[in-house]
């Protein structure tokens, strides 16, 4: 394996990509857990192609790995603040699960308060419910259906 191709594959691993094999045309195939795919030449010819592939990896994964010398006067690396892509994906899904469980709790609370006819205690709960639904939408997840109306 060419040294520069190995470096690109290692950089892809930092971004969360995994090498799944070759595509039969002299390129290694890299796949990301979010579904993005990328091809890296087995024998890269131009240094600009390496930089373009690295930029594309950062764009597709949404992760910027630390660089050894990222600033002229910076000492060391930013490795301590780096969170691997797999952990970031897990934290987003955990956050979505917490929001969905909170959504269910609020729906149950609104149903109980509306059955009692207590509109004054129901309003702040509905407001919080709408905020939770907005947060769920911001994560790109579908909002569960409600069985009551928020008039």
Secondary structure as the mmCIF struct_conf table of DSSP 4:
data_model
#
loop_
_struct_conf.conf_type_id
_struct_conf.id
_struct_conf.beg_label_comp_id
_struct_conf.beg_label_asym_id
_struct_conf.beg_label_seq_id
_struct_conf.end_label_comp_id
_struct_conf.end_label_asym_id
_struct_conf.end_label_seq_id
HELX_RH_AL_P HELX_RH_AL_P1 UNK A 3 UNK A 15
TURN_TY1_P TURN_TY1_P1 UNK A 16 UNK A 16
STRN STRN1 UNK A 17 UNK A 22
BEND BEND1 UNK A 24 UNK A 26
STRN STRN2 UNK A 27 UNK A 32
TURN_TY1_P TURN_TY1_P2 UNK A 33 UNK A 34
BEND BEND2 UNK A 35 UNK A 35
STRN STRN3 UNK A 37 UNK A 41
TURN_TY1_P TURN_TY1_P3 UNK A 42 UNK A 43
HELX_RH_AL_P HELX_RH_AL_P2 UNK A 47 UNK A 61
TURN_TY1_P TURN_TY1_P4 UNK A 68 UNK A 69
BEND BEND3 UNK A 71 UNK A 73
BEND BEND4 UNK A 76 UNK A 76
BEND BEND5 UNK A 78 UNK A 78
HELX_RH_3T_P HELX_RH_3T_P1 UNK A 79 UNK A 81
HELX_RH_AL_P HELX_RH_AL_P3 UNK A 85 UNK A 116
TURN_TY1_P TURN_TY1_P5 UNK A 117 UNK A 117
HELX_RH_AL_P HELX_RH_AL_P4 UNK A 119 UNK A 138
TURN_TY1_P TURN_TY1_P6 UNK A 139 UNK A 140
HELX_LH_PP_P HELX_LH_PP_P1 UNK A 141 UNK A 146
BEND BEND6 UNK A 147 UNK A 148
#
